[in-house]
Amino acid sequence: MKRYLIPFAIFVVLVIFLAIGLKLDPSYIPSPFIGKPAPEFDLPDLHNPNQRLKTSDLKGQVWVLNVWASWCTACRAEHPVIQRLVSLNIAPVYGLNYKDKPEDAKKWLQELGDPYKANLVDRTGDVGIDWGVYGVPETFVIDKKGLIRYKYIGPLSNGVVDAEIVPLLRKLNAEAD
Amino acid sequence: MRIKKGFIPIVLTLLVVSVSSQAVIDVYQFDDPEKEALYKKLTGELRCTVCQNQPISDSNADLAKDLRRKTYEMITAGKDEEFVLNFMTQRFGDFILFRPPFQSNTLVLWIGPFIILIVAVFFLIKFIRRSTDDIPLTDTDRAQAEQLLERDK
């Protein structure tokens, strides 16, 4: 009996490791940005290209940055969720139009509705790289001090918005400047 | 031997096909072979975060193209290896490195295999010792052994 104990123990340990491994999502990459200052951008507005917006302009308020593109099918599925989030009126949502043609982006918004406070054009994807974007859609929450507090990769669902984003926005809104 | 009529056109077509299939990955010009070597090294070491088992040098994903362009721009601007790696890890985390850095949360990863090796060797020695030492020689065994040695003489 005793001689089977060690192989059995090794087997149990192996099963535990494999079970943990099965539950991990390999496409989930922890963001190095959580708790760090939001990277600086200075980008033109989609509708008024002469008007530019900087990250520092948004300091002092809690805001959401949603990275999207008209060529991204998951963004289309996510769009009603963003519209609902905006309608809750807790924090402004800015759109980062990532590697998209402005004409296509405008057509997309005309068709589906434009819930965004403003849409910023990142034609080359350089700002996307600065923000560590590797797959659209992605969503960031930035606090009053300009620190990134949350990042979601992939299309948001109403469930995630209600369980994670709305409570976080409420909490951050209550924080001092 | 006569070459068949259709042979040369076929060979030429194959050559054209192989050239065009290689031209998918963008080509960058370097004024300095050292910079080119650094570019090749870095793009081979940075992971494409979209297609995770490919380095950015092999991948045709949009993000990999952008990261190659960024790497190229930084290298031609005279930045060194450390600068580029810092730039990438600040944005995408340690995950972008195929070779994880030696730090507290990767300690098990780096040292673990050696610990397993040491433990395995320890048990192996113990096992070998036990299987040779523990069997006492009986008188008949000894007699048999002597008989065999005797026969060899």
Interface residues (C-beta under 8 A of the other chain):
Chain A: P26 S27 I29 P30 S31 P32 P39 K99 T124 G125 D126 G128 I129 D130 W131 G132 Y134 G135
Chain B: T49 V50 Q52 D62 L63 D66 L67 K70 T89 Q90 R91 F92 G93 D94 F95
